[in-house]
Amino acid sequence: MKKVFSLVIALTLITGAMAQEKRDRKSTDHKKDRIERFKDLTPEQLATLQTKRMAIKLDLSQAQQKEILKLNTELAEKRKAEFQKFKEAKDGKKEWTAEERFDFMNKKLDARLAVQQKMKNILDDNQYAMWKKSHDKPGKHFHHKRKGFRQGR
């Protein structure tokens, strides 16, 4: 009886470990697939897609679409340049100092504040509230890691 019981426990532990490994691998594969899918697009193409998604979601006018396209193009170009800079630093295996990390995060937050202000100027109050709600979700990038979490997608 003890042998059967210990065998059942061992199988349960092995199965649990293998399932955990598979789930972790799947989440990283998803991220790589997403990066690969958009890797070859130009900043202008990415901005156009983002603007059209926003136009559908927020019911934007033509004038708003033009302004947001301009903003999204500018942001996509900055993201592409930052990605290249980050990739080069990663290839060089350079460690960031605390000051560099602080400066990076500070610039990133300043840029987000600037985008938020520009969106406030472009969108009406209702559209801005919808846009803000979609951007203020806590942990929005980690929804797939929360078991059973489906609302908000």
Secondary structure as UniProt FT lines:
FT   HELIX           2..39
FT   HELIX           43..58
FT   HELIX           62..91
FT   TURN            92..93
FT   HELIX           98..122
FT   HELIX           125..135
FT   TURN            138..139
FT   HELIX           140..145
FT   TURN            147..148
FT   TURN            151..152
//
